């Protein structure tokens, strides 16, 4: 029972940490307007998947 509770608490703490990161990222986007499009991210991921060592695309407004 104790292990189940500990696992639950750890999962919830990780979930909350991710949620806070998302909130911070959204606030940053709202204040700067910097972003990547889905197409840009997909193209970058396809390059990585193909074995190319490429840098992520630069964010833009």
N, CA, C and O atoms as a Tripos MOL2 file, in Angstrom:
@<TRIPOS>MOLECULE
protein
  244   243    61     0     0
PROTEIN
NO_CHARGES

@<TRIPOS>ATOM
      1 N           0.8170   -1.1820    0.0000 N.3       1 UNK1
      2 CA          0.0000    0.0000    0.0000 C.3       1 UNK1
      3 C           0.8710    1.2610    0.0000 C.2       1 UNK1
      4 O           0.6010    2.2150   -0.7290 O.2       1 UNK1
      5 N           1.9070    1.2470    0.8190 N.am      2 UNK2
      6 CA          2.7970    2.4120    0.8950 C.3       2 UNK2
      7 C           3.4710    2.6530   -0.4460 C.2       2 UNK2
      8 O           3.5870    3.7950   -0.8920 O.2       2 UNK2
      9 N           3.9160    1.5760   -1.0920 N.am      3 UNK3
     10 CA          4.5730    1.7130   -2.3950 C.3       3 UNK3
     11 C           3.6080    2.2820   -3.4380 C.2       3 UNK3
     12 O           4.0040    3.0980   -4.2700 O.2       3 UNK3
     13 N           2.3580    1.8580   -3.3950 N.am      4 UNK4
     14 CA          1.3610    2.3710   -4.3340 C.3       4 UNK4
     15 C           1.1390    3.8660   -4.1200 C.2       4 UNK4
     16 O           1.0230    4.6250   -5.0810 O.2       4 UNK4
     17 N           1.0830    4.2730   -2.8870 N.am      5 UNK5
     18 CA          0.8980    5.6990   -2.5800 C.3       5 UNK5
     19 C           2.1190    6.4990   -3.0220 C.2       5 UNK5
     20 O           1.9810    7.5750   -3.6030 O.2       5 UNK5
     21 N           3.3120    5.9760   -2.7490 N.am      6 UNK6
     22 CA          4.5300    6.6600   -3.1660 C.3       6 UNK6
     23 C           4.5820    6.7970   -4.6860 C.2       6 UNK6
     24 O           4.9460    7.8530   -5.2040 O.2       6 UNK6
     25 N           4.2230    5.7420   -5.3940 N.am      7 UNK7
     26 CA          4.2180    5.7880   -6.8630 C.3       7 UNK7
     27 C           3.2240    6.8290   -7.3610 C.2       7 UNK7
     28 O           3.5180    7.5880   -8.2840 O.2       7 UNK7
     29 N           2.0550    6.8580   -6.7460 N.am      8 UNK8
     30 CA          1.0390    7.8340   -7.1280 C.3       8 UNK8
     31 C           1.5490    9.2560   -6.9170 C.2       8 UNK8
     32 O           1.4140   10.1060   -7.7970 O.2       8 UNK8
     33 N           2.1290    9.5110   -5.7590 N.am      9 UNK9
     34 CA          2.6300   10.8540   -5.4480 C.3       9 UNK9
     35 C           3.7340   11.2520   -6.4310 C.2       9 UNK9
     36 O           3.7490   12.3860   -6.9100 O.2       9 UNK9
     37 N           4.6490   10.3420   -6.7360 N.am     10 UNK10
     38 CA          5.7280   10.6380   -7.6920 C.3      10 UNK10
     39 C           5.1560   10.9740   -9.0640 C.2      10 UNK10
     40 O           5.5880   11.9340   -9.7030 O.2      10 UNK10
     41 N           4.1820   10.1820   -9.5170 N.am     11 UNK11
     42 CA          3.5570   10.4440  -10.8180 C.3      11 UNK11
     43 C           2.8880   11.8080  -10.8440 C.2      11 UNK11
     44 O           3.0230   12.5590  -11.8100 O.2      11 UNK11
     45 N           2.1710   12.1190   -9.7810 N.am     12 UNK12
     46 CA          1.4760   13.4050   -9.7240 C.3      12 UNK12
     47 C           2.4590   14.5760   -9.6580 C.2      12 UNK12
     48 O           2.2010   15.6280  -10.2430 O.2      12 UNK12
     49 N           3.5710   14.4070   -8.9590 N.am     13 UNK13
     50 CA          4.5810   15.4620   -8.9010 C.3      13 UNK13
     51 C           5.2060   15.6830  -10.2740 C.2      13 UNK13
     52 O           5.4370   16.8240  -10.6760 O.2      13 UNK13
     53 N           5.4790   14.6010  -10.9910 N.am     14 UNK14
     54 CA          6.0260   14.7320  -12.3510 C.3      14 UNK14
     55 C           5.0080   15.3900  -13.2740 C.2      14 UNK14
     56 O           5.3590   16.2430  -14.0890 O.2      14 UNK14
     57 N           3.7480   14.9900  -13.1420 N.am     15 UNK15
     58 CA          2.6980   15.5830  -13.9680 C.3      15 UNK15
     59 C           2.5810   17.0790  -13.7050 C.2      15 UNK15
     60 O           2.4300   17.8680  -14.6380 O.2      15 UNK15
     61 N           2.6510   17.4650  -12.4450 N.am     16 UNK16
     62 CA          2.5620   18.8850  -12.0920 C.3      16 UNK16
     63 C           3.7740   19.6500  -12.6120 C.2      16 UNK16
     64 O           3.6380   20.7910  -13.0550 O.2      16 UNK16
     65 N           4.9560   19.0410  -12.5660 N.am     17 UNK17
     66 CA          6.1560   19.7020  -13.0900 C.3      17 UNK17
     67 C           6.0140   19.9570  -14.5900 C.2      17 UNK17
     68 O           6.3640   21.0320  -15.0760 O.2      17 UNK17
     69 N           5.5000   18.9690  -15.3200 N.am     18 UNK18
     70 CA          5.2860   19.1430  -16.7620 C.3      18 UNK18
     71 C           4.2480   20.2300  -17.0060 C.2      18 UNK18
     72 O           4.4120   21.0580  -17.9030 O.2      18 UNK18
     73 N           3.1880   20.2300  -16.2160 N.am     19 UNK19
     74 CA          2.1510   21.2560  -16.3640 C.3      19 UNK19
     75 C           2.7130   22.6520  -16.1520 C.2      19 UNK19
     76 O           2.3810   23.5790  -16.8900 O.2      19 UNK19
     77 N           3.5680   22.8030  -15.1390 N.am     20 UNK20
     78 CA          4.1740   24.1080  -14.8700 C.3      20 UNK20
     79 C           5.1130   24.5260  -16.0040 C.2      20 UNK20
     80 O           5.1710   25.7040  -16.3570 O.2      20 UNK20
     81 N           5.8460   23.5660  -16.5740 N.am     21 UNK21
     82 CA          6.7090   23.8730  -17.7220 C.3      21 UNK21
     83 C           5.8710   24.3440  -18.9070 C.2      21 UNK21
     84 O           6.2540   25.2800  -19.6090 O.2      21 UNK21
     85 N           4.7380   23.7000  -19.1270 N.am     22 UNK22
     86 CA          3.8500   24.0870  -20.2270 C.3      22 UNK22
     87 C           3.2910   25.4900  -20.0170 C.2      22 UNK22
     88 O           3.2260   26.2880  -20.9520 O.2      22 UNK22
     89 N           2.8940   25.7780  -18.7990 N.am     23 UNK23
     90 CA          2.3780   27.1140  -18.4850 C.3      23 UNK23
     91 C           3.4610   28.1560  -18.7280 C.2      23 UNK23
     92 O           3.1870   29.1970  -19.3250 O.2      23 UNK23
     93 N           4.6740   27.9000  -18.2820 N.am     24 UNK24
     94 CA          5.7790   28.8390  -18.4750 C.3      24 UNK24
     95 C           6.0840   29.0190  -19.9610 C.2      24 UNK24
     96 O           6.3380   30.1360  -20.4120 O.2      24 UNK24
     97 N           6.0620   27.9200  -20.7260 N.am     25 UNK25
     98 CA          6.3240   28.0140  -22.1580 C.3      25 UNK25
     99 C           5.2370   28.8360  -22.8510 C.2      25 UNK25
    100 O           5.5340   29.6330  -23.7410 O.2      25 UNK25
    101 N           3.9930   28.6450  -22.4490 N.am     26 UNK26
    102 CA          2.9030   29.4100  -23.0550 C.3      26 UNK26
    103 C           3.0040   30.8880  -22.6980 C.2      26 UNK26
    104 O           2.7690   31.7500  -23.5450 O.2      26 UNK26
    105 N           3.3500   31.1810  -21.4590 N.am     27 UNK27
    106 CA          3.5440   32.5860  -21.0570 C.3      27 UNK27
    107 C           4.6850   33.2190  -21.8600 C.2      27 UNK27
    108 O           4.5820   34.3710  -22.2830 O.2      27 UNK27
    109 N           5.7640   32.4700  -22.0680 N.am     28 UNK28
    110 CA          6.8930   32.9750  -22.8590 C.3      28 UNK28
    111 C           6.4390   33.2530  -24.2860 C.2      28 UNK28
    112 O           6.7760   34.2920  -24.8550 O.2      28 UNK28
    113 N           5.6820   32.3350  -24.8630 N.am     29 UNK29
    114 CA          5.1620   32.5410  -26.2160 C.3      29 UNK29
    115 C           4.2830   33.7870  -26.2760 C.2      29 UNK29
    116 O           4.4060   34.5900  -27.2010 O.2      29 UNK29
    117 N           3.3900   33.9520  -25.2870 N.am     30 UNK30
    118 CA          2.5020   35.1120  -25.2970 C.3      30 UNK30
    119 C           3.2770   36.4170  -25.1910 C.2      30 UNK30
    120 O           2.8660   37.4290  -25.7610 O.2      30 UNK30
    121 N           4.3920   36.4060  -24.4690 N.am     31 UNK31
    122 CA          5.1410   37.6500  -24.2970 C.3      31 UNK31
    123 C           6.1060   37.9310  -25.4500 C.2      31 UNK31
    124 O           6.4320   39.0910  -25.6990 O.2      31 UNK31
    125 N           6.5700   36.8970  -26.1580 N.am     32 UNK32
    126 CA          7.5510   37.1110  -27.2280 C.3      32 UNK32
    127 C           7.0080   36.8360  -28.6250 C.2      32 UNK32
    128 O           7.4650   37.4400  -29.5960 O.2      32 UNK32
    129 N           6.0460   35.9380  -28.7340 N.am     33 UNK33
    130 CA          5.5270   35.5590  -30.0440 C.3      33 UNK33
    131 C           6.4080   34.5550  -30.7740 C.2      33 UNK33
    132 O           6.0750   34.1320  -31.8810 O.2      33 UNK33
    133 N           7.5310   34.1660  -30.1670 N.am     34 UNK34
    134 CA          8.4290   33.2190  -30.8140 C.3      34 UNK34
    135 C           7.8040   31.8300  -30.8520 C.2      34 UNK34
    136 O           7.2220   31.3660  -29.8720 O.2      34 UNK34
    137 N           7.9370   31.1770  -32.0060 N.am     35 UNK35
    138 CA          7.3360   29.8610  -32.1580 C.3      35 UNK35
    139 C           7.9650   29.1030  -33.3240 C.2      35 UNK35
    140 O           8.7530   29.6600  -34.0880 O.2      35 UNK35
    141 N           7.6120   27.8440  -33.4460 N.am     36 UNK36
    142 CA          7.9060   27.0170  -34.6090 C.3      36 UNK36
    143 C           6.5900   26.4570  -35.1040 C.2      36 UNK36
    144 O           5.6750   26.2260  -34.3130 O.2      36 UNK36
    145 N           6.4830   26.2380  -36.4050 N.am     37 UNK37
    146 CA          5.2800   25.6160  -36.9240 C.3      37 UNK37
    147 C           5.4090   24.0970  -36.8090 C.2      37 UNK37
    148 O           6.5050   23.5600  -36.6460 O.2      37 UNK37
    149 N           4.2880   23.4350  -36.8970 N.am     38 UNK38
    150 CA          4.3040   21.9780  -36.8550 C.3      38 UNK38
    151 C           5.1300   21.4210  -38.0130 C.2      38 UNK38
    152 O           5.8570   20.4420  -37.8440 O.2      38 UNK38
    153 N           5.0230   22.0350  -39.1750 N.am     39 UNK39
    154 CA          5.7750   21.5730  -40.3430 C.3      39 UNK39
    155 C           7.2800   21.6930  -40.1070 C.2      39 UNK39
    156 O           8.0410   20.8060  -40.4910 O.2      39 UNK39
    157 N           7.7070   22.7830  -39.4800 N.am     40 UNK40
    158 CA          9.1360   22.9680  -39.1960 C.3      40 UNK40
    159 C           9.6460   21.9070  -38.2330 C.2      40 UNK40
    160 O          10.7310   21.3560  -38.4200 O.2      40 UNK40
    161 N           8.8650   21.6270  -37.2120 N.am     41 UNK41
    162 CA          9.2620   20.6170  -36.2310 C.3      41 UNK41
    163 C           9.2870   19.2330  -36.8750 C.2      41 UNK41
    164 O          10.2210   18.4620  -36.6520 O.2      41 UNK41
    165 N           8.2730   18.9160  -37.6670 N.am     42 UNK42
    166 CA          8.2270   17.6080  -38.3220 C.3      42 UNK42
    167 C           9.4040   17.4120  -39.2670 C.2      42 UNK42
    168 O           9.9900   16.3300  -39.3050 O.2      42 UNK42
    169 N           9.7600   18.4470  -40.0320 N.am     43 UNK43
    170 CA         10.9040   18.3500  -40.9460 C.3      43 UNK43
    171 C          12.1910   18.1170  -40.1600 C.2      43 UNK43
    172 O          13.0320   17.3150  -40.5660 O.2      43 UNK43
    173 N          12.3440   18.8100  -39.0420 N.am     44 UNK44
    174 CA         13.5340   18.6420  -38.2040 C.3      44 UNK44
    175 C          13.5970   17.2240  -37.6420 C.2      44 UNK44
    176 O          14.6530   16.5910  -37.6570 O.2      44 UNK44
    177 N          12.4590   16.7270  -37.1450 N.am     45 UNK45
    178 CA         12.4210   15.3730  -36.5900 C.3      45 UNK45
    179 C          12.7000   14.3160  -37.6550 C.2      45 UNK45
    180 O          13.3490   13.3090  -37.3730 O.2      45 UNK45
    181 N          12.2150   14.5380  -38.8710 N.am     46 UNK46
    182 CA         12.5030   13.5970  -39.9570 C.3      46 UNK46
    183 C          13.9980   13.5700  -40.2660 C.2      46 UNK46
    184 O          14.5610   12.5070  -40.5250 O.2      46 UNK46
    185 N          14.6420   14.7450  -40.2390 N.am     47 UNK47
    186 CA         16.1020   14.7990  -40.4350 C.3      47 UNK47
    187 C          16.8220   14.0090  -39.3520 C.2      47 UNK47
    188 O          17.7490   13.2540  -39.6420 O.2      47 UNK47
    189 N          16.3970   14.1810  -38.1080 N.am     48 UNK48
    190 CA         17.0230   13.4480  -37.0080 C.3      48 UNK48
    191 C          16.8000   11.9510  -37.1680 C.2      48 UNK48
    192 O          17.7130   11.1520  -36.9550 O.2      48 UNK48
    193 N          15.5920   11.5790  -37.5400 N.am     49 UNK49
    194 CA         15.2660   10.1690  -37.7160 C.3      49 UNK49
    195 C          16.0990    9.5490  -38.8340 C.2      49 UNK49
    196 O          16.4370    8.3670  -38.7750 O.2      49 UNK49
    197 N          16.4300   10.3410  -39.8480 N.am     50 UNK50
    198 CA         17.2350    9.8630  -40.9730 C.3      50 UNK50
    199 C          18.7130    9.7560  -40.6080 C.2      50 UNK50
    200 O          19.5260    9.3120  -41.4180 O.2      50 UNK50
    201 N          19.0560   10.1620  -39.3930 N.am     51 UNK51
    202 CA         20.4390   10.0530  -38.9450 C.3      51 UNK51
    203 C          21.2560   11.3080  -39.1540 C.2      51 UNK51
    204 O          22.4630   11.3040  -38.9140 O.2      51 UNK51
    205 N          20.6260   12.3800  -39.5940 N.am     52 UNK52
    206 CA         21.3290   13.6430  -39.7950 C.3      52 UNK52
    207 C          21.4410   14.3840  -38.4610 C.2      52 UNK52
    208 O          20.4650   14.5020  -37.7200 O.2      52 UNK52
    209 N          22.6220   14.8690  -38.1730 N.am     53 UNK53
    210 CA         22.8590   15.6080  -36.9300 C.3      53 UNK53
    211 C          22.6090   17.0800  -37.2030 C.2      53 UNK53
    212 O          23.5420   17.8330  -37.4840 O.2      53 UNK53
    213 N          21.3430   17.4910  -37.1210 N.am     54 UNK54
    214 CA         20.9650   18.8640  -37.4540 C.3      54 UNK54
    215 C          20.4800   19.5980  -36.2150 C.2      54 UNK54
    216 O          19.9160   19.0040  -35.2960 O.2      54 UNK54
    217 N          20.7100   20.8820  -36.2120 N.am     55 UNK55
    218 CA         20.2440   21.7350  -35.1200 C.3      55 UNK55
    219 C          18.7350   21.9820  -35.2850 C.2      55 UNK55
    220 O          18.2230   21.9510  -36.4040 O.2      55 UNK55
    221 N          18.0400   22.2220  -34.1960 N.am     56 UNK56
    222 CA         16.6220   22.5470  -34.3330 C.3      56 UNK56
    223 C          16.4670   23.8840  -35.0700 C.2      56 UNK56
    224 O          17.3540   24.7360  -35.0120 O.2      56 UNK56
    225 N          15.3390   24.0580  -35.7570 N.am     57 UNK57
    226 CA         15.1330   25.3290  -36.4610 C.3      57 UNK57
    227 C          15.0260   26.4840  -35.4610 C.2      57 UNK57
    228 O          14.6550   26.3010  -34.3020 O.2      57 UNK57
    229 N          15.3590   27.6630  -35.9470 N.am     58 UNK58
    230 CA         15.2850   28.8620  -35.1080 C.3      58 UNK58
    231 C          13.8290   29.3050  -34.9530 C.2      58 UNK58
    232 O          13.0460   29.2690  -35.9020 O.2      58 UNK58
    233 N          13.4940   29.7150  -33.7540 N.am     59 UNK59
    234 CA         12.1530   30.2370  -33.5060 C.3      59 UNK59
    235 C          11.9890   31.5740  -34.2080 C.2      59 UNK59
    236 O          12.9650   32.2990  -34.4040 O.2      59 UNK59
    237 N          10.7740   31.9030  -34.5850 N.am     60 UNK60
    238 CA         10.4980   33.1590  -35.2760 C.3      60 UNK60
    239 C           9.1430   33.6920  -34.8340 C.2      60 UNK60
    240 O           8.3750   33.0080  -34.1570 O.2      60 UNK60
    241 N           8.8710   34.9110  -35.2270 N.am     61 UNK61
    242 CA          7.5830   35.5480  -34.8890 C.3      61 UNK61
    243 C           6.5990   35.2720  -36.0000 C.2      61 UNK61
    244 O           5.4510   35.7100  -35.9310 O.2      61 UNK61
@<TRIPOS>BOND
     1     1     2 1
     2     2     3 1
     3     3     4 2
     4     3     5 am
     5     5     6 1
     6     6     7 1
     7     7     8 2
     8     7     9 am
     9     9    10 1
    10    10    11 1
    11    11    12 2
    12    11    13 am
    13    13    14 1
    14    14    15 1
    15    15    16 2
    16    15    17 am
    17    17    18 1
    18    18    19 1
    19    19    20 2
    20    19    21 am
    21    21    22 1
    22    22    23 1
    23    23    24 2
    24    23    25 am
    25    25    26 1
    26    26    27 1
    27    27    28 2
    28    27    29 am
    29    29    30 1
    30    30    31 1
    31    31    32 2
    32    31    33 am
    33    33    34 1
    34    34    35 1
    35    35    36 2
    36    35    37 am
    37    37    38 1
    38    38    39 1
    39    39    40 2
    40    39    41 am
    41    41    42 1
    42    42    43 1
    43    43    44 2
    44    43    45 am
    45    45    46 1
    46    46    47 1
    47    47    48 2
    48    47    49 am
    49    49    50 1
    50    50    51 1
    51    51    52 2
    52    51    53 am
    53    53    54 1
    54    54    55 1
    55    55    56 2
    56    55    57 am
    57    57    58 1
    58    58    59 1
    59    59    60 2
    60    59    61 am
    61    61    62 1
    62    62    63 1
    63    63    64 2
    64    63    65 am
    65    65    66 1
    66    66    67 1
    67    67    68 2
    68    67    69 am
    69    69    70 1
    70    70    71 1
    71    71    72 2
    72    71    73 am
    73    73    74 1
    74    74    75 1
    75    75    76 2
    76    75    77 am
    77    77    78 1
    78    78    79 1
    79    79    80 2
    80    79    81 am
    81    81    82 1
    82    82    83 1
    83    83    84 2
    84    83    85 am
    85    85    86 1
    86    86    87 1
    87    87    88 2
    88    87    89 am
    89    89    90 1
    90    90    91 1
    91    91    92 2
    92    91    93 am
    93    93    94 1
    94    94    95 1
    95    95    96 2
    96    95    97 am
    97    97    98 1
    98    98    99 1
    99    99   100 2
   100    99   101 am
   101   101   102 1
   102   102   103 1
   103   103   104 2
   104   103   105 am
   105   105   106 1
   106   106   107 1
   107   107   108 2
   108   107   109 am
   109   109   110 1
   110   110   111 1
   111   111   112 2
   112   111   113 am
   113   113   114 1
   114   114   115 1
   115   115   116 2
   116   115   117 am
   117   117   118 1
   118   118   119 1
   119   119   120 2
   120   119   121 am
   121   121   122 1
   122   122   123 1
   123   123   124 2
   124   123   125 am
   125   125   126 1
   126   126   127 1
   127   127   128 2
   128   127   129 am
   129   129   130 1
   130   130   131 1
   131   131   132 2
   132   131   133 am
   133   133   134 1
   134   134   135 1
   135   135   136 2
   136   135   137 am
   137   137   138 1
   138   138   139 1
   139   139   140 2
   140   139   141 am
   141   141   142 1
   142   142   143 1
   143   143   144 2
   144   143   145 am
   145   145   146 1
   146   146   147 1
   147   147   148 2
   148   147   149 am
   149   149   150 1
   150   150   151 1
   151   151   152 2
   152   151   153 am
   153   153   154 1
   154   154   155 1
   155   155   156 2
   156   155   157 am
   157   157   158 1
   158   158   159 1
   159   159   160 2
   160   159   161 am
   161   161   162 1
   162   162   163 1
   163   163   164 2
   164   163   165 am
   165   165   166 1
   166   166   167 1
   167   167   168 2
   168   167   169 am
   169   169   170 1
   170   170   171 1
   171   171   172 2
   172   171   173 am
   173   173   174 1
   174   174   175 1
   175   175   176 2
   176   175   177 am
   177   177   178 1
   178   178   179 1
   179   179   180 2
   180   179   181 am
   181   181   182 1
   182   182   183 1
   183   183   184 2
   184   183   185 am
   185   185   186 1
   186   186   187 1
   187   187   188 2
   188   187   189 am
   189   189   190 1
   190   190   191 1
   191   191   192 2
   192   191   193 am
   193   193   194 1
   194   194   195 1
   195   195   196 2
   196   195   197 am
   197   197   198 1
   198   198   199 1
   199   199   200 2
   200   199   201 am
   201   201   202 1
   202   202   203 1
   203   203   204 2
   204   203   205 am
   205   205   206 1
   206   206   207 1
   207   207   208 2
   208   207   209 am
   209   209   210 1
   210   210   211 1
   211   211   212 2
   212   211   213 am
   213   213   214 1
   214   214   215 1
   215   215   216 2
   216   215   217 am
   217   217   218 1
   218   218   219 1
   219   219   220 2
   220   219   221 am
   221   221   222 1
   222   222   223 1
   223   223   224 2
   224   223   225 am
   225   225   226 1
   226   226   227 1
   227   227   228 2
   228   227   229 am
   229   229   230 1
   230   230   231 1
   231   231   232 2
   232   231   233 am
   233   233   234 1
   234   234   235 1
   235   235   236 2
   236   235   237 am
   237   237   238 1
   238   238   239 1
   239   239   240 2
   240   239   241 am
   241   241   242 1
   242   242   243 1
   243   243   244 2
@<TRIPOS>SUBSTRUCTURE
     1 UNK1         2 RESIDUE 1 A UNK
     2 UNK2         6 RESIDUE 1 A UNK
     3 UNK3        10 RESIDUE 1 A UNK
     4 UNK4        14 RESIDUE 1 A UNK
     5 UNK5        18 RESIDUE 1 A UNK
     6 UNK6        22 RESIDUE 1 A UNK
     7 UNK7        26 RESIDUE 1 A UNK
     8 UNK8        30 RESIDUE 1 A UNK
     9 UNK9        34 RESIDUE 1 A UNK
    10 UNK10       38 RESIDUE 1 A UNK
    11 UNK11       42 RESIDUE 1 A UNK
    12 UNK12       46 RESIDUE 1 A UNK
    13 UNK13       50 RESIDUE 1 A UNK
    14 UNK14       54 RESIDUE 1 A UNK
    15 UNK15       58 RESIDUE 1 A UNK
    16 UNK16       62 RESIDUE 1 A UNK
    17 UNK17       66 RESIDUE 1 A UNK
    18 UNK18       70 RESIDUE 1 A UNK
    19 UNK19       74 RESIDUE 1 A UNK
    20 UNK20       78 RESIDUE 1 A UNK
    21 UNK21       82 RESIDUE 1 A UNK
    22 UNK22       86 RESIDUE 1 A UNK
    23 UNK23       90 RESIDUE 1 A UNK
    24 UNK24       94 RESIDUE 1 A UNK
    25 UNK25       98 RESIDUE 1 A UNK
    26 UNK26      102 RESIDUE 1 A UNK
    27 UNK27      106 RESIDUE 1 A UNK
    28 UNK28      110 RESIDUE 1 A UNK
    29 UNK29      114 RESIDUE 1 A UNK
    30 UNK30      118 RESIDUE 1 A UNK
    31 UNK31      122 RESIDUE 1 A UNK
    32 UNK32      126 RESIDUE 1 A UNK
    33 UNK33      130 RESIDUE 1 A UNK
    34 UNK34      134 RESIDUE 1 A UNK
    35 UNK35      138 RESIDUE 1 A UNK
    36 UNK36      142 RESIDUE 1 A UNK
    37 UNK37      146 RESIDUE 1 A UNK
    38 UNK38      150 RESIDUE 1 A UNK
    39 UNK39      154 RESIDUE 1 A UNK
    40 UNK40      158 RESIDUE 1 A UNK
    41 UNK41      162 RESIDUE 1 A UNK
    42 UNK42      166 RESIDUE 1 A UNK
    43 UNK43      170 RESIDUE 1 A UNK
    44 UNK44      174 RESIDUE 1 A UNK
    45 UNK45      178 RESIDUE 1 A UNK
    46 UNK46      182 RESIDUE 1 A UNK
    47 UNK47      186 RESIDUE 1 A UNK
    48 UNK48      190 RESIDUE 1 A UNK
    49 UNK49      194 RESIDUE 1 A UNK
    50 UNK50      198 RESIDUE 1 A UNK
    51 UNK51      202 RESIDUE 1 A UNK
    52 UNK52      206 RESIDUE 1 A UNK
    53 UNK53      210 RESIDUE 1 A UNK
    54 UNK54      214 RESIDUE 1 A UNK
    55 UNK55      218 RESIDUE 1 A UNK
    56 UNK56      222 RESIDUE 1 A UNK
    57 UNK57      226 RESIDUE 1 A UNK
    58 UNK58      230 RESIDUE 1 A UNK
    59 UNK59      234 RESIDUE 1 A UNK
    60 UNK60      238 RESIDUE 1 A UNK
    61 UNK61      242 RESIDUE 1 A UNK
